[in-house]
Amino acid sequence: HLVESGGGLVQSGDSLTLSCQISGEAFENYAVAWFRQARDQAPGKEREFVAAITRKGDTTYYADSVKGRFIISRDNSRNMGYLQMNSLKPEDTAVYYCAADYPDDYTDFWEYDYWGQGAQVTVSS
């Protein structure tokens, strides 16, 4: 069971941190990733990969569009995953989803079976 929190409305250039709490499972056994879906995204199009972190937190992956601005992290002692978003842009506006699983390809939407309900992030210009 995954629950995101921390979404909201911010201005361009602001920062925001999303949190993902995983309960009911051994959190440290799962990789954690963040995906997003914009409202105007074509129906049926899969969610866009944003960032992922390995089980031990020793390797991270980022989409080119967020590299250098977003930071993914995790705290296995608290069963929590985080996405720190800096220098936000209007094009970052989307519903952000936390995901967990044992992926072969950390950037592949289809590799994740466990998803949160999503957190809306809106960036005004």
N, CA, C and O atoms as a GROMACS GRO file, in nm:
protein
  500
    1HIS      N    1   0.085  -0.118   0.000
    1HIS     CA    2   0.000   0.000   0.000
    1HIS      C    3   0.089   0.123   0.000
    1HIS      O    4   0.170   0.142   0.091
    2LEU      N    5   0.074   0.209  -0.104
    2LEU     CA    6   0.157   0.329  -0.117
    2LEU      C    7   0.068   0.452  -0.105
    2LEU      O    8  -0.041   0.456  -0.162
    3VAL      N    9   0.116   0.552  -0.033
    3VAL     CA   10   0.041   0.676  -0.016
    3VAL      C   11   0.136   0.793  -0.039
    3VAL      O   12   0.236   0.807   0.031
    4GLU      N   13   0.103   0.878  -0.140
    4GLU     CA   14   0.182   0.998  -0.165
    4GLU      C   15   0.125   1.115  -0.085
    4GLU      O   16   0.007   1.118  -0.051
    5SER      N   17   0.212   1.210  -0.057
    5SER     CA   18   0.169   1.334   0.006
    5SER      C   19   0.268   1.444  -0.032
    5SER      O   20   0.379   1.416  -0.077
    6GLY      N   21   0.225   1.568  -0.013
    6GLY     CA   22   0.314   1.679  -0.037
    6GLY      C   23   0.288   1.758  -0.164
    6GLY      O   24   0.359   1.854  -0.192
    7GLY      N   25   0.188   1.719  -0.242
    7GLY     CA   26   0.157   1.794  -0.362
    7GLY      C   27   0.098   1.930  -0.330
    7GLY      O   28   0.066   1.958  -0.215
    8GLY      N   29   0.085   2.013  -0.432
    8GLY     CA   30   0.026   2.144  -0.411
    8GLY      C   31   0.047   2.236  -0.528
    8GLY      O   32   0.092   2.196  -0.635
    9LEU      N   33   0.013   2.364  -0.504
    9LEU     CA   34   0.027   2.469  -0.604
    9LEU      C   35   0.144   2.557  -0.566
    9LEU      O   36   0.150   2.611  -0.456
   10VAL      N   37   0.239   2.571  -0.659
   10VAL     CA   38   0.356   2.655  -0.636
   10VAL      C   39   0.381   2.741  -0.758
   10VAL      O   40   0.320   2.722  -0.864
   11GLN      N   41   0.472   2.836  -0.743
   11GLN     CA   42   0.508   2.922  -0.854
   11GLN      C   43   0.635   2.871  -0.922
   11GLN      O   44   0.714   2.797  -0.864
   12SER      N   45   0.652   2.912  -1.046
   12SER     CA   46   0.771   2.874  -1.120
   12SER      C   47   0.897   2.914  -1.043
   12SER      O   48   0.909   3.027  -0.995
   13GLY      N   49   0.991   2.820  -1.032
   13GLY     CA   50   1.114   2.845  -0.959
   13GLY      C   51   1.112   2.796  -0.815
   13GLY      O   52   1.216   2.788  -0.750
   14ASP      N   53   0.994   2.764  -0.765
   14ASP     CA   54   0.981   2.717  -0.628
   14ASP      C   55   1.024   2.572  -0.615
   14ASP      O   56   1.052   2.503  -0.713
   15SER      N   57   1.029   2.526  -0.490
   15SER     CA   58   1.062   2.387  -0.459
   15SER      C   59   0.946   2.320  -0.388
   15SER      O   60   0.864   2.385  -0.323
   16LEU      N   61   0.940   2.189  -0.402
   16LEU     CA   62   0.835   2.110  -0.338
   16LEU      C   63   0.890   1.970  -0.316
   16LEU      O   64   0.964   1.919  -0.401
   17THR      N   65   0.855   1.906  -0.206
   17THR     CA   66   0.899   1.769  -0.180
   17THR      C   67   0.779   1.678  -0.165
   17THR      O   68   0.690   1.703  -0.084
   18LEU      N   69   0.778   1.573  -0.244
   18LEU     CA   70   0.675   1.470  -0.234
   18LEU      C   71   0.726   1.356  -0.146
   18LEU      O   72   0.844   1.323  -0.147
   19SER      N   73   0.634   1.297  -0.072
   19SER     CA   74   0.668   1.182   0.013
   19SER      C   75   0.584   1.063  -0.029
   19SER      O   76   0.471   1.077  -0.078
   20CYS      N   77   0.640   0.945  -0.010
   20CYS     CA   78   0.569   0.821  -0.042
   20CYS      C   79   0.590   0.725   0.074
   20CYS      O   80   0.702   0.684   0.104
   21GLN      N   81   0.481   0.689   0.138
   21GLN     CA   82   0.489   0.595   0.249
   21GLN      C   83   0.439   0.459   0.202
   21GLN      O   84   0.333   0.448   0.141
   22ILE      N   85   0.518   0.356   0.230
   22ILE     CA   86   0.483   0.220   0.191
   22ILE      C   87   0.460   0.139   0.317
   22ILE      O   88   0.545   0.131   0.405
   23SER      N   89   0.343   0.079   0.324
   23SER     CA   90   0.308   0.000   0.441
   23SER      C   91   0.268  -0.140   0.399
   23SER      O   92   0.229  -0.164   0.285
   24GLY      N   93   0.277  -0.231   0.492
   24GLY     CA   94   0.232  -0.366   0.467
   24GLY      C   95   0.331  -0.457   0.399
   24GLY      O   96   0.306  -0.576   0.381
   25GLU      N   97   0.447  -0.401   0.360
   25GLU     CA   98   0.548  -0.483   0.294
   25GLU      C   99   0.685  -0.447   0.348
   25GLU      O  100   0.702  -0.347   0.418
   26ALA      N  101   0.782  -0.529   0.316
   26ALA     CA  102   0.920  -0.501   0.355
   26ALA      C  103   0.975  -0.396   0.259
   26ALA      O  104   1.023  -0.430   0.150
   27PHE      N  105   0.968  -0.271   0.299
   27PHE     CA  106   1.003  -0.159   0.212
   27PHE      C  107   1.142  -0.172   0.154
   27PHE      O  108   1.166  -0.136   0.039
   28GLU      N  109   1.234  -0.222   0.235
   28GLU     CA  110   1.373  -0.225   0.190
   28GLU      C  111   1.396  -0.325   0.078
   28GLU      O  112   1.504  -0.326   0.018
   29ASN      N  113   1.297  -0.408   0.048
   29ASN     CA  114   1.310  -0.505  -0.060
   29ASN      C  115   1.270  -0.449  -0.197
   29ASN      O  116   1.289  -0.515  -0.299
   30TYR      N  117   1.214  -0.328  -0.198
   30TYR     CA  118   1.160  -0.273  -0.321
   30TYR      C  119   1.241  -0.153  -0.370
   30TYR      O  120   1.286  -0.070  -0.292
   31ALA      N  121   1.257  -0.146  -0.500
   31ALA     CA  122   1.300  -0.021  -0.562
   31ALA      C  123   1.181   0.074  -0.560
   31ALA      O  124   1.066   0.030  -0.562
   32VAL      N  125   1.209   0.202  -0.557
   32VAL     CA  126   1.104   0.304  -0.556
   32VAL      C  127   1.125   0.398  -0.673
   32VAL      O  128   1.237   0.437  -0.705
   33ALA      N  129   1.015   0.434  -0.736
   33ALA     CA  130   1.023   0.524  -0.851
   33ALA      C  131   0.909   0.625  -0.845
   33ALA      O  132   0.810   0.606  -0.776
   34TRP      N  133   0.928   0.733  -0.920
   34TRP     CA  134   0.824   0.835  -0.937
   34TRP      C  135   0.796   0.848  -1.086
   34TRP      O  136   0.888   0.856  -1.168
   35PHE      N  137   0.669   0.851  -1.119
   35PHE     CA  138   0.622   0.875  -1.254
   35PHE      C  139   0.523   0.992  -1.247
   35PHE      O  140   0.474   1.027  -1.140
   36ARG      N  141   0.495   1.050  -1.362
   36ARG     CA  142   0.397   1.158  -1.363
   36ARG      C  143   0.311   1.149  -1.489
   36ARG      O  144   0.349   1.092  -1.590
   37GLN      N  145   0.193   1.209  -1.476
   37GLN     CA  146   0.100   1.211  -1.588
   37GLN      C  147   0.034   1.347  -1.592
   37GLN      O  148  -0.033   1.388  -1.497
   38ALA      N  149   0.053   1.418  -1.702
   38ALA     CA  150  -0.008   1.548  -1.721
   38ALA      C  151  -0.154   1.531  -1.761
   38ALA      O  152  -0.192   1.430  -1.819
   39ARG      N  153  -0.235   1.633  -1.730
   39ARG     CA  154  -0.378   1.625  -1.757
   39ARG      C  155  -0.406   1.615  -1.906
   39ARG      O  156  -0.501   1.549  -1.946
   40ASP      N  157  -0.322   1.681  -1.988
   40ASP     CA  158  -0.348   1.681  -2.131
   40ASP      C  159  -0.276   1.566  -2.202
   40ASP      O  160  -0.268   1.564  -2.325
   41GLN      N  161  -0.226   1.472  -2.126
   41GLN     CA  162  -0.158   1.359  -2.185
   41GLN      C  163  -0.259   1.273  -2.259
   41GLN      O  164  -0.372   1.255  -2.212
   42ALA      N  165  -0.220   1.220  -2.372
   42ALA     CA  166  -0.310   1.141  -2.454
   42ALA      C  167  -0.360   1.020  -2.377
   42ALA      O  168  -0.281   0.953  -2.310
   43PRO      N  169  -0.490   0.990  -2.384
   43PRO     CA  170  -0.545   0.874  -2.315
   43PRO      C  171  -0.473   0.747  -2.357
   43PRO      O  172  -0.443   0.728  -2.475
   44GLY      N  173  -0.443   0.661  -2.260
   44GLY     CA  174  -0.376   0.536  -2.290
   44GLY      C  175  -0.225   0.548  -2.290
   44GLY      O  176  -0.155   0.447  -2.283
   45LYS      N  177  -0.175   0.670  -2.299
   45LYS     CA  178  -0.030   0.685  -2.295
   45LYS      C  179   0.020   0.659  -2.155
   45LYS      O  180  -0.038   0.706  -2.057
   46GLU      N  181   0.126   0.584  -2.146
   46GLU     CA  182   0.174   0.547  -2.014
   46GLU      C  183   0.232   0.668  -1.942
   46GLU      O  184   0.271   0.766  -2.004
   47ARG      N  185   0.236   0.658  -1.814
   47ARG     CA  186   0.291   0.764  -1.732
   47ARG      C  187   0.439   0.783  -1.762
   47ARG      O  188   0.510   0.690  -1.798
   48GLU      N  189   0.483   0.906  -1.746
   48GLU     CA  190   0.621   0.944  -1.779
   48GLU      C  191   0.713   0.916  -1.662
   48GLU      O  192   0.685   0.956  -1.549
   49PHE      N  193   0.822   0.849  -1.688
   49PHE     CA  194   0.922   0.824  -1.585
   49PHE      C  195   0.986   0.954  -1.540
   49PHE      O  196   1.017   1.041  -1.621
   50VAL      N  197   1.005   0.967  -1.408
   50VAL     CA  198   1.068   1.086  -1.351
   50VAL      C  199   1.201   1.049  -1.283
   50VAL      O  200   1.306   1.104  -1.317
   51ALA      N  201   1.195   0.956  -1.188
   51ALA     CA  202   1.316   0.919  -1.114
   51ALA      C  203   1.295   0.784  -1.046
   51ALA      O  204   1.182   0.743  -1.022
   52ALA      N  205   1.406   0.716  -1.016
   52ALA     CA  206   1.399   0.587  -0.946
   52ALA      C  207   1.522   0.572  -0.859
   52ALA      O  208   1.627   0.633  -0.883
   53ILE      N  209   1.508   0.489  -0.756
   53ILE     CA  210   1.618   0.463  -0.664
   53ILE      C  211   1.618   0.316  -0.628
   53ILE      O  212   1.513   0.256  -0.607
   54THR      N  213   1.736   0.257  -0.622
   54THR     CA  214   1.748   0.114  -0.593
   54THR      C  215   1.712   0.083  -0.447
   54THR      O  216   1.693   0.174  -0.366
   55ARG      N  217   1.705  -0.044  -0.416
   55ARG     CA  218   1.660  -0.086  -0.282
   55ARG      C  219   1.748  -0.030  -0.172
   55ARG      O  220   1.699   0.014  -0.068
   56LYS      N  221   1.878  -0.030  -0.195
   56LYS     CA  222   1.969   0.020  -0.092
   56LYS      C  223   1.992   0.169  -0.102
   56LYS      O  224   2.056   0.229  -0.016
   57GLY      N  225   1.939   0.229  -0.208
   57GLY     CA  226   1.958   0.372  -0.226
   57GLY      C  227   2.093   0.411  -0.281
   57GLY      O  228   2.132   0.527  -0.274
   58ASP      N  229   2.167   0.314  -0.336
   58ASP     CA  230   2.302   0.344  -0.380
   58ASP      C  231   2.309   0.389  -0.526
   58ASP      O  232   2.413   0.436  -0.571
   59THR      N  233   2.199   0.373  -0.599
   59THR     CA  234   2.196   0.417  -0.738
   59THR      C  235   2.063   0.487  -0.766
   59THR      O  236   1.957   0.442  -0.722
   60THR      N  237   2.071   0.597  -0.838
   60THR     CA  238   1.952   0.671  -0.875
   60THR      C  239   1.948   0.691  -1.026
   60THR      O  240   2.051   0.691  -1.093
   61TYR      N  241   1.827   0.708  -1.078
   61TYR     CA  242   1.804   0.729  -1.220
   61TYR      C  243   1.710   0.848  -1.236
   61TYR      O  244   1.618   0.867  -1.156
   62TYR      N  245   1.733   0.928  -1.338
   62TYR     CA  246   1.651   1.047  -1.362
   62TYR      C  247   1.618   1.061  -1.509
   62TYR      O  248   1.698   1.027  -1.597
   63ALA      N  249   1.499   1.112  -1.535
   63ALA     CA  250   1.465   1.155  -1.670
   63ALA      C  251   1.548   1.278  -1.704
   63ALA      O  252   1.581   1.357  -1.616
   64ASP      N  253   1.582   1.293  -1.830
   64ASP     CA  254   1.663   1.408  -1.871
   64ASP      C  255   1.594   1.539  -1.837
   64ASP      O  256   1.660   1.638  -1.808
   65SER      N  257   1.462   1.540  -1.841
   65SER     CA  258   1.386   1.663  -1.818
   65SER      C  259   1.394   1.713  -1.674
   65SER      O  260   1.365   1.830  -1.648
   66VAL      N  261   1.434   1.626  -1.581
   66VAL     CA  262   1.439   1.668  -1.440
   66VAL      C  263   1.580   1.657  -1.382
   66VAL      O  264   1.603   1.698  -1.268
   67LYS      N  265   1.673   1.604  -1.459
   67LYS     CA  266   1.810   1.584  -1.409
   67LYS      C  267   1.870   1.718  -1.369
   67LYS      O  268   1.866   1.815  -1.445
   68GLY      N  269   1.928   1.720  -1.249
   68GLY     CA  270   1.987   1.843  -1.199
   68GLY      C  271   1.890   1.931  -1.122
   68GLY      O  272   1.931   2.026  -1.055
   69ARG      N  273   1.760   1.899  -1.130
   69ARG     CA  274   1.659   1.977  -1.056
   69ARG      C  275   1.590   1.894  -0.948
   69ARG      O  276   1.557   1.945  -0.841
   70PHE      N  277   1.567   1.766  -0.977
   70PHE     CA  278   1.496   1.678  -0.883
   70PHE      C  279   1.595   1.584  -0.815
   70PHE      O  280   1.696   1.546  -0.874
   71ILE      N  281   1.564   1.547  -0.691
   71ILE     CA  282   1.645   1.452  -0.616
   71ILE      C  283   1.555   1.346  -0.554
   71ILE      O  284   1.462   1.378  -0.480
   72ILE      N  285   1.582   1.220  -0.585
   72ILE     CA  286   1.506   1.111  -0.524
   72ILE      C  287   1.588   1.053  -0.410
   72ILE      O  288   1.710   1.042  -0.418
   73SER      N  289   1.519   1.016  -0.303
   73SER     CA  290   1.586   0.958  -0.188
   73SER      C  291   1.490   0.864  -0.116
   73SER      O  292   1.372   0.857  -0.149
   74ARG      N  293   1.543   0.794  -0.018
   74ARG     CA  294   1.460   0.703   0.059
   74ARG      C  295   1.516   0.689   0.200
   74ARG      O  296   1.635   0.710   0.223
   75ASP      N  297   1.429   0.654   0.294
   75ASP     CA  298   1.467   0.627   0.432
   75ASP      C  299   1.406   0.492   0.468
   75ASP      O  300   1.289   0.484   0.504
   76ASN      N  301   1.486   0.387   0.458
   76ASN     CA  302   1.433   0.253   0.482
   76ASN      C  303   1.391   0.233   0.627
   76ASN      O  304   1.306   0.148   0.654
   77SER      N  305   1.447   0.308   0.719
   77SER     CA  306   1.408   0.294   0.860
   77SER      C  307   1.267   0.347   0.885
   77SER      O  308   1.204   0.311   0.984
   78ARG      N  309   1.220   0.433   0.796
   78ARG     CA  310   1.087   0.493   0.810
   78ARG      C  311   0.990   0.448   0.702
   78ARG      O  312   0.877   0.495   0.697
   79ASN      N  313   1.034   0.357   0.615
   79ASN     CA  314   0.950   0.310   0.503
   79ASN      C  315   0.902   0.428   0.417
   79ASN      O  316   0.786   0.432   0.376
   80MET      N  317   0.991   0.521   0.390
   80MET     CA  318   0.954   0.642   0.318
   80MET      C  319   1.042   0.662   0.196
   80MET      O  320   1.162   0.634   0.197
   81GLY      N  321   0.978   0.711   0.090
   81GLY     CA  322   1.051   0.756  -0.028
   81GLY      C  323   1.020   0.904  -0.049
   81GLY      O  324   0.914   0.952  -0.009
   82TYR      N  325   1.113   0.976  -0.113
   82TYR     CA  326   1.096   1.120  -0.130
   82TYR      C  327   1.137   1.162  -0.271
   82TYR      O  328   1.222   1.101  -0.334
   83LEU      N  329   1.072   1.269  -0.317
   83LEU     CA  330   1.114   1.333  -0.441
   83LEU      C  331   1.121   1.483  -0.414
   83LEU      O  332   1.018   1.550  -0.401
   84GLN      N  333   1.242   1.533  -0.404
   84GLN     CA  334   1.263   1.677  -0.386
   84GLN      C  335   1.269   1.741  -0.522
   84GLN      O  336   1.353   1.706  -0.605
   85MET      N  337   1.180   1.836  -0.545
   85MET     CA  338   1.170   1.902  -0.675
   85MET      C  339   1.209   2.048  -0.661
   85MET      O  340   1.143   2.124  -0.589
   86ASN      N  341   1.314   2.087  -0.728
   86ASN     CA  342   1.364   2.225  -0.723
   86ASN      C  343   1.350   2.292  -0.859
   86ASN      O  344   1.335   2.226  -0.962
   87SER      N  345   1.354   2.422  -0.857
   87SER     CA  346   1.345   2.500  -0.982
   87SER      C  347   1.229   2.452  -1.069
   87SER      O  348   1.245   2.426  -1.188
   88LEU      N  349   1.114   2.440  -1.007
   88LEU     CA  350   0.998   2.387  -1.078
   88LEU      C  351   0.956   2.477  -1.194
   88LEU      O  352   0.968   2.600  -1.188
   89LYS      N  353   0.907   2.412  -1.299
   89LYS     CA  354   0.863   2.481  -1.420
   89LYS      C  355   0.717   2.447  -1.445
   89LYS      O  356   0.668   2.344  -1.398
   90PRO      N  357   0.646   2.532  -1.518
   90PRO     CA  358   0.506   2.500  -1.549
   90PRO      C  359   0.489   2.364  -1.616
   90PRO      O  360   0.389   2.296  -1.595
   91GLU      N  361   0.587   2.324  -1.695
   91GLU     CA  362   0.576   2.194  -1.763
   91GLU      C  363   0.593   2.076  -1.669
   91GLU      O  364   0.576   1.962  -1.710
   92ASP      N  365   0.627   2.101  -1.544
   92ASP     CA  366   0.631   1.995  -1.442
   92ASP      C  367   0.493   1.967  -1.385
   92ASP      O  368   0.477   1.873  -1.307
   93THR      N  369   0.396   2.048  -1.421
   93THR     CA  370   0.260   2.028  -1.371
   93THR      C  371   0.207   1.892  -1.414
   93THR      O  372   0.206   1.859  -1.533
   94ALA      N  373   0.164   1.812  -1.316
   94ALA     CA  374   0.118   1.676  -1.344
   94ALA      C  375   0.070   1.612  -1.214
   94ALA      O  376   0.088   1.667  -1.106
   95VAL      N  377   0.011   1.496  -1.227
   95VAL     CA  378  -0.013   1.410  -1.112
   95VAL      C  379   0.109   1.319  -1.099
   95VAL      O  380   0.147   1.250  -1.194
   96TYR      N  381   0.168   1.319  -0.982
   96TYR     CA  382   0.290   1.241  -0.957
   96TYR      C  383   0.253   1.115  -0.880
   96TYR      O  384   0.183   1.119  -0.779
   97TYR      N  385   0.303   1.001  -0.931
   97TYR     CA  386   0.273   0.871  -0.873
   97TYR      C  387   0.400   0.807  -0.818
   97TYR      O  388   0.504   0.807  -0.884
   98CYS      N  389   0.390   0.753  -0.701
   98CYS     CA  390   0.495   0.672  -0.643
   98CYS      C  391   0.471   0.526  -0.684
   98CYS      O  392   0.357   0.481  -0.687
   99ALA      N  393   0.579   0.454  -0.716
   99ALA     CA  394   0.568   0.314  -0.755
   99ALA      C  395   0.678   0.233  -0.688
   99ALA      O  396   0.784   0.286  -0.655
  100ALA      N  397   0.650   0.104  -0.668
  100ALA     CA  398   0.750   0.017  -0.605
  100ALA      C  399   0.741  -0.122  -0.667
  100ALA      O  400   0.633  -0.169  -0.702
  101ASP      N  401   0.855  -0.186  -0.679
  101ASP     CA  402   0.859  -0.323  -0.729
  101ASP      C  403   1.005  -0.368  -0.738
  101ASP      O  404   1.095  -0.307  -0.681
  102TYR      N  405   1.026  -0.479  -0.812
  102TYR     CA  406   1.160  -0.531  -0.838
  102TYR      C  407   1.190  -0.520  -0.988
  102TYR      O  408   1.193  -0.622  -1.057
  103PRO      N  409   1.212  -0.400  -1.038
  103PRO     CA  410   1.223  -0.384  -1.184
  103PRO      C  411   1.356  -0.429  -1.239
  103PRO      O  412   1.460  -0.421  -1.172
  104ASP      N  413   1.352  -0.477  -1.364
  104ASP     CA  414   1.476  -0.498  -1.439
  104ASP      C  415   1.519  -0.366  -1.501
  104ASP      O  416   1.637  -0.331  -1.504
  105ASP      N  417   1.420  -0.294  -1.552
  105ASP     CA  418   1.443  -0.161  -1.609
  105ASP      C  419   1.373  -0.061  -1.518
  105ASP      O  420   1.251  -0.054  -1.514
  106TYR      N  421   1.450   0.016  -1.446
  106TYR     CA  422   1.394   0.108  -1.346
  106TYR      C  423   1.310   0.219  -1.409
  106TYR      O  424   1.230   0.281  -1.340
  107THR      N  425   1.327   0.245  -1.538
  107THR     CA  426   1.255   0.354  -1.602
  107THR      C  427   1.127   0.309  -1.672
  107THR      O  428   1.053   0.391  -1.727
  108ASP      N  429   1.100   0.179  -1.670
  108ASP     CA  430   0.988   0.124  -1.745
  108ASP      C  431   0.862   0.117  -1.661
  108ASP      O  432   0.857   0.048  -1.559
  109PHE      N  433   0.761   0.188  -1.704
  109PHE     CA  434   0.631   0.192  -1.635
  109PHE      C  435   0.576   0.051  -1.610
  109PHE      O  436   0.520   0.024  -1.504
  110TRP      N  437   0.593  -0.036  -1.706
  110TRP     CA  438   0.535  -0.170  -1.700
  110TRP      C  439   0.604  -0.262  -1.601
  110TRP      O  440   0.556  -0.372  -1.575
  111GLU      N  441   0.716  -0.219  -1.548
  111GLU     CA  442   0.790  -0.301  -1.452
  111GLU      C  443   0.738  -0.288  -1.309
  111GLU      O  444   0.782  -0.360  -1.219
  112TYR      N  445   0.644  -0.196  -1.287
  112TYR     CA  446   0.598  -0.168  -1.151
  112TYR      C  447   0.452  -0.212  -1.133
  112TYR      O  448   0.365  -0.172  -1.210
  113ASP      N  449   0.428  -0.292  -1.032
  113ASP     CA  450   0.293  -0.340  -1.003
  113ASP      C  451   0.226  -0.265  -0.888
  113ASP      O  452   0.104  -0.272  -0.872
  114TYR      N  453   0.304  -0.194  -0.809
  114TYR     CA  454   0.250  -0.128  -0.690
  114TYR      C  455   0.255   0.022  -0.709
  114TYR      O  456   0.360   0.080  -0.736
  115TRP      N  457   0.138   0.085  -0.694
  115TRP     CA  458   0.124   0.228  -0.722
  115TRP      C  459   0.046   0.299  -0.612
  115TRP      O  460  -0.044   0.241  -0.550
  116GLY      N  461   0.081   0.426  -0.591
  116GLY     CA  462   0.001   0.510  -0.505
  116GLY      C  463  -0.112   0.573  -0.583
  116GLY      O  464  -0.129   0.548  -0.702
  117GLN      N  465  -0.190   0.656  -0.514
  117GLN     CA  466  -0.309   0.715  -0.575
  117GLN      C  467  -0.277   0.843  -0.652
  117GLN      O  468  -0.360   0.892  -0.729
  118GLY      N  469  -0.158   0.897  -0.633
  118GLY     CA  470  -0.116   1.017  -0.705
  118GLY      C  471  -0.129   1.143  -0.623
  118GLY      O  472  -0.216   1.154  -0.537
  119ALA      N  473  -0.041   1.237  -0.650
  119ALA     CA  474  -0.042   1.368  -0.584
  119ALA      C  475  -0.031   1.476  -0.691
  119ALA      O  476   0.059   1.472  -0.774
  120GLN      N  477  -0.123   1.570  -0.688
  120GLN     CA  478  -0.124   1.676  -0.790
  120GLN      C  479  -0.018   1.780  -0.757
  120GLN      O  480  -0.009   1.830  -0.644
  121VAL      N  481   0.062   1.812  -0.857
  121VAL     CA  482   0.158   1.922  -0.848
  121VAL      C  483   0.126   2.020  -0.960
  121VAL      O  484   0.124   1.982  -1.077
  122THR      N  485   0.101   2.144  -0.923
  122THR     CA  486   0.068   2.247  -1.020
  122THR      C  487   0.168   2.361  -1.006
  122THR      O  488   0.186   2.415  -0.896
  123VAL      N  489   0.231   2.397  -1.116
  123VAL     CA  490   0.331   2.503  -1.115
  123VAL      C  491   0.279   2.617  -1.203
  123VAL      O  492   0.260   2.601  -1.323
  124SER      N  493   0.257   2.730  -1.142
  124SER     CA  494   0.208   2.846  -1.216
  124SER      C  495   0.325   2.930  -1.266
  124SER      O  496   0.430   2.936  -1.203
  125SER      N  497   0.305   2.995  -1.379
  125SER     CA  498   0.412   3.077  -1.438
  125SER      C  499   0.412   3.218  -1.384
  125SER      O  500   0.496   3.299  -1.424
   0.00000   0.00000   0.00000
